Amino acid sequence: AGLVLASCTPPAGSAPPPADSGAAPAAPAGSAAELEGFTPKLSPPAEPLSVLYWWGNNYEPAMQFTNEVIARFSTAYPNVTVDAVAGQNCDAFVAAAAAGTPPDLFHTWDCVERMGNWAQRGMILPLDDYISASGFDLNDYVPGIMDTCKMDGKVWGMVDSAGVFLLWTRPSFFAEIGQDPAALPKDTDELWAWAQQLTTKDDAGDIKRLGMRMPGWTWEYFTWIANFGGTLWDATANEPTPENAGVLEALNDLLTQVNVYGVEALQAWSAGVGSQSGAENPWLAGNAIMQVSGDWSGQSIFDFFPDWQFGKDYGAAAPPPPPASKLHGDSAIAWWSWPWVLPANSKQPDWGWELLRYYLSPEYQLNVHPKFKEVVVRKSMIEDERLNWPAVQVAREIVQGARPLTTVMPMNPVAVEYSQLLSEGIENVLHLTETPADAMARVKKETLAKLQES
């Protein structure tokens, strides 16, 4: 949904694990510690044991390759196998938890907003004791990324990977407006000015090509809000803040562009460009020259246009901040994370944690994520030479730069309902049926009511 409808879219062991720095010491050839960065901590079971792992991914190449890496866990524990079941979504997990038959480890995939509700209902375990016993350094995560896993002073999940939202460009078109292909707009005002110059229309005045595809779904809306210094949740007061000045500034900025082009004209363009995904994605197809989207756009290039050259056929950079007069707080770069959680009524929580420790090791992180051009979010790994594709190099520069990083929607018990209300409210704004102030006031009122019910 949204104004232009466009997106790329996107266990019981023998004992708690002892202190562990997270880095594996050198080990003799043939030992289990040949797994990069992973040292087993549980006593091997005397009888064959199966650890049930659920994840939502159903992309066949990812499943095949990732299952090969998952199977290496048996190198550390020859008597243990991992039963990895793909395509298990949020609803499947909730049903299994209610039935008392959850997996030993669950990858939230697209369920991250539900974690606050699950924690409040006792469906997932806090991980603080496991983290402490393992000596896992949470500071190894890049700033901001674990906010989706922290609530009520506890840690409820461990982030696997994340999507960083970038400004994706088609640089070769910049010459049409007298700009060097290597140039980038200095702020959002200049971005929209370039976008208007790059927009083309037919003889009837209908839009043929947009210079900048408007943010069109929840995560993209949140990215634009963070860019203007907007915050959506006050973790100290534990309440929503949709009326924040940065939020309203971001919405008014988008509303200005809607008024430039017209609601009906933007809807007609969206309907006319066909598919919003795959090789026909408007940005890939040249029907939009710029867009703010997740790093998965880089994977789409490798899938559909492997011969494209970075800096010539496509570019990626941090979204430009707004001019100082429109900035409220720090202009932040938005992340979206995919954490793992331990189900509360799992019969093998220690083995779930041990498998999770393996997934957090370089053996998994630096084999699986580079394979699919996904961002690794640990400081100890982000410089690894296997992270060598253009978009991840841009992400690395962002992580190591001065601008703050945020997950925009911190973990809270009504994140699902709040996100939906925000998305609906923003769509109303962009369809000119509510003002930003009225829409966000309503969203706050309705979200507070949801919070009282939770």
Summary of the structure (lengths in Angstrom):
residues: 454
radius of gyration: 22.8
end to end distance: 26.8
largest distance: 76.9
contacts: 1539
relative contact order: 0.19
helix: 41%
strand: 15%
